[in-house]
Amino acid sequence: MPEYKKKKVKKTKKAIKNTYTEEIKMAPKRERKNSVNEKVKKENNSKSKEAAKTQQKPRIIRGKKLVNKGKRRFAFGAIAVLIIAVIVFSVCLPTGLFEYIQNSIASVGTSGEFPCEISGGTLINTTKMGKTFIAVTPTQASSFNTKSGKNVFTHQHGYVRPVVATSESRFLIYSQGEKEYTLYNLKKKIAGGQTKNDILTACVARNGTFAIATQSDGYSSEVTFYSKKGKAEFTWLCADYIINDIVLSDNGKRIVISAINANKGKFVSKLIVVEYDSPTPVYSKVYENDILLDIEANNRTFYAVFENKVEFFKWSNYSSTLHDTEKNFTFNRNNNRFTFLLAGHESNKGSNTAYIFNKKGEKVSEFNLDFEIIDVAFTENYIYILSDKVIYLYSIDGEMSSKTSCGFGVVRIIPVSHHSLITLTDNTADKIHLE
């Protein structure tokens, strides 16, 4: 049989021509895998770096405990600041923050106008208290705003011989030679009553406490200290002298007493300083054949005025400085910085000498005033002097800066600002401006 062999056929794959596939350029798989790997590597590297950072600086999650603690600290701090502010105001303000607000609200207003009427009879006395002035007549005491003329307060007192004593925030009305007294601020009555014996004189301290000097059973006279609310707390007895004037220190803890007596036909005056709740005087001085007319005080000194001399005393150690004059003192005015004393002759009212002292008792200036003087008023750095239908403005150094005419019958003046003041007649108050 014939022998057949299998023929070897080499298989080849024919390329298929395709115009579409030929035009598409595909990236090699190896390259695509490499790009993906690099992207994964980059992500892994960034994650590892973040993990490293978090390991180096661990993140602390704060809860509400610290937030609440901060809020509590803030609240306590605010309360502490408020308490400190109240304490500071209570120290700086005469009778505390709340009474200061009461007086301020009562005195504010524009409903009044000048001239304003002062009713109740002929004007007896007037004094300035803060932003108001008080006019006392035989039947009532009225308070008016110094800027607007608003009637702030009117009290029907009914006293036979009414006298008013004032501080920065309160005023005391009493009947000299009788037993009645009443203490007010600009808002309301604070205290009042009757003393056991007839009243000689009285005063009010800056902090609102007050003292009343009266006659005494078994003694010549006595002084009673009263609290801010009007409660009698301590009485000091004077055995041999009649008290004619008193003044309290700003804090109400010490009182200066002026007392007089007669010995062998001559007057003897005595200056006494008493501390609150102590029967023994801390200081006293006797003046033979001298009449002590008036005593006044500020926060650093107090002074005693006689007929032709004045003596200043330091509160700290009671050392004194004496000034005298050939004339007799006729006017005594003071403020927180200066004291004004006017000396003249009774026979020649057109010849006067003015003396200005600072709060230490040192003489600042001395100058002559060659005209009759009816009244004197003080501001911080200027002096208003009322003569017959003319008002003069002087500096502390004694230089006249201006003058202006005023109406007929002006008996008192009250300064409002540098160039404005209030003039008072027996039944009216008006406001004028200096040229």
Salt bridges, closest charged atoms under 4 A:
GLU99 OE2 - ARG170 NE 2.84
GLU168 OE2 - ARG206 NE 2.93
ASP198 OD1 - LYS179 NZ 3.11
ASP217 OD2 - LYS196 NZ 3.40
ASP290 OD2 - LYS309 NZ 2.88
GLU311 OE2 - LYS285 NZ 2.74
GLU366 OE1 - LYS363 NZ 2.86
ASP375 OD1 - ARG333 NH2 2.78
ASP375 OD2 - ARG412 NE 2.93
